[in-house]
Amino acid sequence: MRVISNFLVSLLLTTIISFAAPALVIGLFLGILLVLGYIPGLALLGKCGIVQISDFLAVFGSGNPFEGVIILGLAFAVVGFFFDIFNFYFYRYQGLRS
């Protein structure tokens, strides 16, 4: 029973971290570009970068960049979920094959 509870905790943490990682990276890029928008020589680069990232996210979110971040986060969460399951069973049954 302890193995199952450890597995479920690991699965939950992996899924949450996998969901949050792309949102944090995208937020970091947008924050950097926002700061660049206030620097006189780099204002155009910052504004164009924000528009480009917003357009990219709008593709995944049916026109809404926020939905795009959620969709990318969910996709990463599913991949992290399956990767954790694969690792759990691969290492659990590794000794049985020899």
VMD Tcl script that builds the backbone (N, CA, C; Angstrom):
set m [mol new atoms 294]
animate dup $m
set s [atomselect $m all]
$s set {name element resname resid chain x y z} {
  {N N MET 1 A 0.819 -1.190 0.000}
  {CA C MET 1 A 0.000 0.000 0.000}
  {C C MET 1 A 0.870 1.264 0.000}
  {N N ARG 2 A 2.026 1.186 0.637}
  {CA C ARG 2 A 2.910 2.341 0.702}
  {C C ARG 2 A 3.462 2.672 -0.679}
  {N N VAL 3 A 3.715 1.647 -1.492}
  {CA C VAL 3 A 4.241 1.884 -2.833}
  {C C VAL 3 A 3.212 2.629 -3.680}
  {N N ILE 4 A 1.957 2.255 -3.534}
  {CA C ILE 4 A 0.900 2.901 -4.313}
  {C C ILE 4 A 0.729 4.365 -3.890}
  {N N SER 5 A 0.765 4.626 -2.592}
  {CA C SER 5 A 0.615 6.019 -2.146}
  {C C SER 5 A 1.812 6.862 -2.577}
  {N N ASN 6 A 3.022 6.300 -2.518}
  {CA C ASN 6 A 4.205 7.029 -2.999}
  {C C ASN 6 A 4.100 7.291 -4.499}
  {N N PHE 7 A 3.583 6.297 -5.221}
  {CA C PHE 7 A 3.420 6.456 -6.663}
  {C C PHE 7 A 2.411 7.557 -6.981}
  {N N LEU 8 A 1.303 7.598 -6.270}
  {CA C LEU 8 A 0.284 8.615 -6.523}
  {C C LEU 8 A 0.785 10.021 -6.181}
  {N N VAL 9 A 1.539 10.137 -5.103}
  {CA C VAL 9 A 2.125 11.438 -4.752}
  {C C VAL 9 A 3.107 11.878 -5.827}
  {N N SER 10 A 3.945 10.946 -6.270}
  {CA C SER 10 A 4.901 11.257 -7.333}
  {C C SER 10 A 4.187 11.644 -8.619}
  {N N LEU 11 A 3.128 10.938 -8.922}
  {CA C LEU 11 A 2.354 11.230 -10.131}
  {C C LEU 11 A 1.708 12.611 -10.056}
  {N N LEU 12 A 1.167 12.951 -8.912}
  {CA C LEU 12 A 0.527 14.251 -8.731}
  {C C LEU 12 A 1.551 15.392 -8.830}
  {N N LEU 13 A 2.680 15.229 -8.157}
  {CA C LEU 13 A 3.710 16.274 -8.202}
  {C C LEU 13 A 4.277 16.444 -9.605}
  {N N THR 14 A 4.498 15.343 -10.296}
  {CA C THR 14 A 5.021 15.426 -11.659}
  {C C THR 14 A 4.040 16.131 -12.577}
  {N N THR 15 A 2.764 15.825 -12.427}
  {CA C THR 15 A 1.746 16.444 -13.270}
  {C C THR 15 A 1.641 17.945 -12.988}
  {N N ILE 16 A 1.669 18.329 -11.724}
  {CA C ILE 16 A 1.576 19.749 -11.373}
  {C C ILE 16 A 2.797 20.522 -11.861}
  {N N ILE 17 A 3.967 19.970 -11.672}
  {CA C ILE 17 A 5.192 20.647 -12.116}
  {C C ILE 17 A 5.237 20.718 -13.634}
  {N N SER 18 A 4.804 19.650 -14.301}
  {CA C SER 18 A 4.792 19.658 -15.768}
  {C C SER 18 A 3.787 20.663 -16.313}
  {N N PHE 19 A 2.705 20.899 -15.592}
  {CA C PHE 19 A 1.735 21.911 -16.014}
  {C C PHE 19 A 2.288 23.315 -15.789}
  {N N ALA 20 A 2.946 23.527 -14.679}
  {CA C ALA 20 A 3.403 24.870 -14.317}
  {C C ALA 20 A 4.645 25.310 -15.091}
  {N N ALA 21 A 5.470 24.371 -15.518}
  {CA C ALA 21 A 6.733 24.731 -16.169}
  {C C ALA 21 A 6.540 25.570 -17.432}
  {N N PRO 22 A 5.699 25.170 -18.390}
  {CA C PRO 22 A 5.578 26.027 -19.582}
  {C C PRO 22 A 4.939 27.383 -19.276}
  {N N ALA 23 A 4.023 27.412 -18.325}
  {CA C ALA 23 A 3.404 28.692 -17.957}
  {C C ALA 23 A 4.451 29.628 -17.350}
  {N N LEU 24 A 5.330 29.107 -16.525}
  {CA C LEU 24 A 6.372 29.931 -15.930}
  {C C LEU 24 A 7.388 30.406 -16.962}
  {N N VAL 25 A 7.748 29.532 -17.896}
  {CA C VAL 25 A 8.713 29.919 -18.933}
  {C C VAL 25 A 8.118 30.993 -19.842}
  {N N ILE 26 A 6.869 30.811 -20.245}
  {CA C ILE 26 A 6.217 31.809 -21.089}
  {C C ILE 26 A 6.069 33.133 -20.319}
  {N N GLY 27 A 5.698 33.057 -19.052}
  {CA C GLY 27 A 5.602 34.261 -18.232}
  {C C GLY 27 A 6.935 34.962 -18.075}
  {N N LEU 28 A 8.004 34.180 -17.944}
  {CA C LEU 28 A 9.340 34.761 -17.835}
  {C C LEU 28 A 9.715 35.488 -19.120}
  {N N PHE 29 A 9.460 34.862 -20.279}
  {CA C PHE 29 A 9.753 35.517 -21.554}
  {C C PHE 29 A 8.942 36.797 -21.724}
  {N N LEU 30 A 7.663 36.738 -21.378}
  {CA C LEU 30 A 6.830 37.936 -21.498}
  {C C LEU 30 A 7.290 39.032 -20.543}
  {N N GLY 31 A 7.724 38.653 -19.350}
  {CA C GLY 31 A 8.239 39.632 -18.399}
  {C C GLY 31 A 9.514 40.297 -18.894}
  {N N ILE 32 A 10.403 39.506 -19.462}
  {CA C ILE 32 A 11.648 40.064 -20.015}
  {C C ILE 32 A 11.339 41.015 -21.167}
  {N N LEU 33 A 10.417 40.602 -22.039}
  {CA C LEU 33 A 10.062 41.463 -23.163}
  {C C LEU 33 A 9.347 42.729 -22.698}
  {N N LEU 34 A 8.573 42.619 -21.631}
  {CA C LEU 34 A 7.909 43.797 -21.078}
  {C C LEU 34 A 8.939 44.793 -20.546}
  {N N VAL 35 A 9.949 44.294 -19.861}
  {CA C VAL 35 A 11.012 45.170 -19.355}
  {C C VAL 35 A 11.786 45.782 -20.527}
  {N N LEU 36 A 12.034 44.980 -21.580}
  {CA C LEU 36 A 12.721 45.520 -22.752}
  {C C LEU 36 A 11.907 46.624 -23.417}
  {N N GLY 37 A 10.598 46.559 -23.286}
  {CA C GLY 37 A 9.742 47.591 -23.865}
  {C C GLY 37 A 9.919 48.953 -23.234}
  {N N TYR 38 A 10.470 49.007 -22.041}
  {CA C TYR 38 A 10.688 50.288 -21.364}
  {C C TYR 38 A 12.086 50.859 -21.605}
  {N N ILE 39 A 12.956 50.097 -22.220}
  {CA C ILE 39 A 14.301 50.589 -22.546}
  {C C ILE 39 A 14.213 51.298 -23.895}
  {N N PRO 40 A 14.660 52.545 -23.967}
  {CA C PRO 40 A 14.430 53.343 -25.176}
  {C C PRO 40 A 14.907 52.700 -26.476}
  {N N GLY 41 A 16.069 52.128 -26.520}
  {CA C GLY 41 A 16.569 51.554 -27.772}
  {C C GLY 41 A 15.961 50.209 -28.108}
  {N N LEU 42 A 15.376 49.547 -27.123}
  {CA C LEU 42 A 14.856 48.199 -27.327}
  {C C LEU 42 A 13.343 48.104 -27.215}
  {N N ALA 43 A 12.676 49.240 -27.203}
  {CA C ALA 43 A 11.227 49.257 -27.025}
  {C C ALA 43 A 10.516 48.523 -28.155}
  {N N LEU 44 A 10.963 48.724 -29.377}
  {CA C LEU 44 A 10.328 48.065 -30.519}
  {C C LEU 44 A 10.506 46.553 -30.445}
  {N N LEU 45 A 11.694 46.114 -30.045}
  {CA C LEU 45 A 11.946 44.676 -29.902}
  {C C LEU 45 A 11.035 44.062 -28.846}
  {N N GLY 46 A 10.873 44.736 -27.739}
  {CA C GLY 46 A 10.011 44.226 -26.677}
  {C C GLY 46 A 8.558 44.140 -27.091}
  {N N LYS 47 A 8.066 45.176 -27.739}
  {CA C LYS 47 A 6.657 45.195 -28.157}
  {C C LYS 47 A 6.384 44.172 -29.257}
  {N N CYS 48 A 7.298 44.075 -30.209}
  {CA C CYS 48 A 7.124 43.080 -31.278}
  {C C CYS 48 A 7.206 41.653 -30.726}
  {N N GLY 49 A 8.092 41.439 -29.770}
  {CA C GLY 49 A 8.215 40.118 -29.162}
  {C C GLY 49 A 6.960 39.705 -28.413}
  {N N ILE 50 A 6.362 40.644 -27.706}
  {CA C ILE 50 A 5.120 40.347 -26.983}
  {C C ILE 50 A 4.005 40.010 -27.959}
  {N N VAL 51 A 3.929 40.752 -29.054}
  {CA C VAL 51 A 2.900 40.473 -30.065}
  {C C VAL 51 A 3.121 39.100 -30.685}
  {N N GLN 52 A 4.370 38.761 -30.972}
  {CA C GLN 52 A 4.662 37.466 -31.582}
  {C C GLN 52 A 4.311 36.308 -30.649}
  {N N ILE 53 A 4.667 36.432 -29.381}
  {CA C ILE 53 A 4.346 35.374 -28.423}
  {C C ILE 53 A 2.839 35.284 -28.222}
  {N N SER 54 A 2.157 36.406 -28.174}
  {CA C SER 54 A 0.698 36.395 -28.035}
  {C C SER 54 A 0.033 35.741 -29.246}
  {N N ASP 55 A 0.543 36.028 -30.435}
  {CA C ASP 55 A -0.001 35.388 -31.640}
  {C C ASP 55 A 0.255 33.886 -31.631}
  {N N PHE 56 A 1.438 33.479 -31.191}
  {CA C PHE 56 A 1.761 32.052 -31.097}
  {C C PHE 56 A 0.827 31.344 -30.120}
  {N N LEU 57 A 0.597 31.948 -28.972}
  {CA C LEU 57 A -0.299 31.347 -27.978}
  {C C LEU 57 A -1.750 31.356 -28.445}
  {N N ALA 58 A -2.133 32.356 -29.233}
  {CA C ALA 58 A -3.501 32.434 -29.741}
  {C C ALA 58 A -3.801 31.286 -30.702}
  {N N VAL 59 A -2.779 30.775 -31.372}
  {CA C VAL 59 A -2.979 29.631 -32.265}
  {C C VAL 59 A -3.443 28.417 -31.469}
  {N N PHE 60 A -2.843 28.182 -30.324}
  {CA C PHE 60 A -3.205 27.024 -29.511}
  {C C PHE 60 A -4.484 27.256 -28.720}
  {N N GLY 61 A -4.835 28.502 -28.478}
  {CA C GLY 61 A -5.996 28.805 -27.651}
  {C C GLY 61 A -7.204 29.279 -28.411}
  {N N SER 62 A -7.312 28.972 -29.692}
  {CA C SER 62 A -8.454 29.369 -30.519}
  {C C SER 62 A -8.677 30.883 -30.485}
  {N N GLY 63 A -7.589 31.628 -30.551}
  {CA C GLY 63 A -7.688 33.075 -30.589}
  {C C GLY 63 A -7.429 33.764 -29.267}
  {N N ASN 64 A -7.346 33.021 -28.185}
  {CA C ASN 64 A -7.123 33.607 -26.865}
  {C C ASN 64 A -5.757 33.137 -26.335}
  {N N PRO 65 A -4.808 34.053 -26.115}
  {CA C PRO 65 A -3.478 33.647 -25.650}
  {C C PRO 65 A -3.496 32.951 -24.285}
  {N N PHE 66 A -4.393 33.373 -23.387}
  {CA C PHE 66 A -4.455 32.730 -22.069}
  {C C PHE 66 A -4.870 31.268 -22.196}
  {N N GLU 67 A -5.832 30.997 -23.070}
  {CA C GLU 67 A -6.228 29.605 -23.307}
  {C C GLU 67 A -5.082 28.811 -23.930}
  {N N GLY 68 A -4.272 29.479 -24.744}
  {CA C GLY 68 A -3.106 28.823 -25.328}
  {C C GLY 68 A -2.120 28.367 -24.271}
  {N N VAL 69 A -1.908 29.208 -23.256}
  {CA C VAL 69 A -1.015 28.822 -22.147}
  {C C VAL 69 A -1.595 27.617 -21.402}
  {N N ILE 70 A -2.903 27.622 -21.186}
  {CA C ILE 70 A -3.554 26.511 -20.484}
  {C C ILE 70 A -3.444 25.222 -21.308}
  {N N ILE 71 A -3.677 25.307 -22.615}
  {CA C ILE 71 A -3.595 24.132 -23.473}
  {C C ILE 71 A -2.176 23.574 -23.508}
  {N N LEU 72 A -1.192 24.442 -23.633}
  {CA C LEU 72 A 0.199 23.970 -23.609}
  {C C LEU 72 A 0.542 23.354 -22.259}
  {N N GLY 73 A 0.058 23.957 -21.176}
  {CA C GLY 73 A 0.291 23.389 -19.849}
  {C C GLY 73 A -0.353 22.026 -19.697}
  {N N LEU 74 A -1.563 21.864 -20.200}
  {CA C LEU 74 A -2.228 20.565 -20.130}
  {C C LEU 74 A -1.505 19.516 -20.964}
  {N N ALA 75 A -1.023 19.910 -22.135}
  {CA C ALA 75 A -0.277 18.965 -22.968}
  {C C ALA 75 A 1.008 18.520 -22.264}
  {N N PHE 76 A 1.713 19.453 -21.671}
  {CA C PHE 76 A 2.927 19.101 -20.933}
  {C C PHE 76 A 2.594 18.242 -19.714}
  {N N ALA 77 A 1.477 18.515 -19.063}
  {CA C ALA 77 A 1.071 17.731 -17.891}
  {C C ALA 77 A 0.768 16.291 -18.274}
  {N N VAL 78 A 0.107 16.092 -19.397}
  {CA C VAL 78 A -0.186 14.722 -19.852}
  {C C VAL 78 A 1.100 13.981 -20.182}
  {N N VAL 79 A 2.024 14.652 -20.842}
  {CA C VAL 79 A 3.307 14.020 -21.169}
  {C C VAL 79 A 4.072 13.677 -19.894}
  {N N GLY 80 A 4.095 14.583 -18.935}
  {CA C GLY 80 A 4.767 14.301 -17.656}
  {C C GLY 80 A 4.105 13.164 -16.906}
  {N N PHE 81 A 2.779 13.094 -16.948}
  {CA C PHE 81 A 2.012 12.022 -16.316}
  {C C PHE 81 A 2.422 10.661 -16.885}
  {N N PHE 82 A 2.408 10.560 -18.209}
  {CA C PHE 82 A 2.761 9.284 -18.841}
  {C C PHE 82 A 4.235 8.948 -18.647}
  {N N PHE 83 A 5.088 9.948 -18.643}
  {CA C PHE 83 A 6.514 9.703 -18.425}
  {C C PHE 83 A 6.760 9.161 -17.019}
  {N N ASP 84 A 6.050 9.686 -16.036}
  {CA C ASP 84 A 6.201 9.194 -14.670}
  {C C ASP 84 A 5.692 7.760 -14.544}
  {N N ILE 85 A 4.587 7.450 -15.192}
  {CA C ILE 85 A 4.080 6.070 -15.174}
  {C C ILE 85 A 5.093 5.133 -15.827}
  {N N PHE 86 A 5.639 5.535 -16.957}
  {CA C PHE 86 A 6.633 4.707 -17.644}
  {C C PHE 86 A 7.840 4.464 -16.752}
  {N N ASN 87 A 8.352 5.503 -16.121}
  {CA C ASN 87 A 9.521 5.338 -15.252}
  {C C ASN 87 A 9.221 4.442 -14.057}
  {N N PHE 88 A 8.046 4.587 -13.483}
  {CA C PHE 88 A 7.695 3.778 -12.326}
  {C C PHE 88 A 7.697 2.292 -12.682}
  {N N TYR 89 A 7.021 1.935 -13.760}
  {CA C TYR 89 A 6.936 0.525 -14.121}
  {C C TYR 89 A 8.236 0.005 -14.699}
  {N N PHE 90 A 8.983 0.840 -15.390}
  {CA C PHE 90 A 10.262 0.403 -15.944}
  {C C PHE 90 A 11.234 0.040 -14.823}
  {N N TYR 91 A 11.355 0.881 -13.815}
  {CA C TYR 91 A 12.287 0.613 -12.734}
  {C C TYR 91 A 11.756 -0.422 -11.752}
  {N N ARG 92 A 10.452 -0.546 -11.634}
  {CA C ARG 92 A 9.880 -1.542 -10.729}
  {C C ARG 92 A 10.107 -2.952 -11.251}
  {N N TYR 93 A 9.953 -3.167 -12.546}
  {CA C TYR 93 A 10.071 -4.495 -13.130}
  {C C TYR 93 A 11.417 -4.733 -13.800}
  {N N GLN 94 A 12.358 -3.868 -13.565}
  {CA C GLN 94 A 13.678 -4.033 -14.176}
  {C C GLN 94 A 14.386 -5.260 -13.615}
  {N N GLY 95 A 14.250 -5.519 -12.334}
  {CA C GLY 95 A 14.904 -6.671 -11.723}
  {C C GLY 95 A 14.252 -7.993 -12.089}
  {N N LEU 96 A 13.015 -7.981 -12.522}
  {CA C LEU 96 A 12.321 -9.223 -12.883}
  {C C LEU 96 A 12.734 -9.762 -14.240}
  {N N ARG 97 A 13.326 -8.940 -15.063}
  {CA C ARG 97 A 13.692 -9.392 -16.411}
  {C C ARG 97 A 14.986 -10.179 -16.432}
  {N N SER 98 A 15.815 -10.048 -15.434}
  {CA C SER 98 A 17.115 -10.749 -15.465}
  {C C SER 98 A 17.041 -12.108 -14.837}
}
mol reanalyze $m
mol bondsrecalc $m
mol representation Tube
mol addrep $m
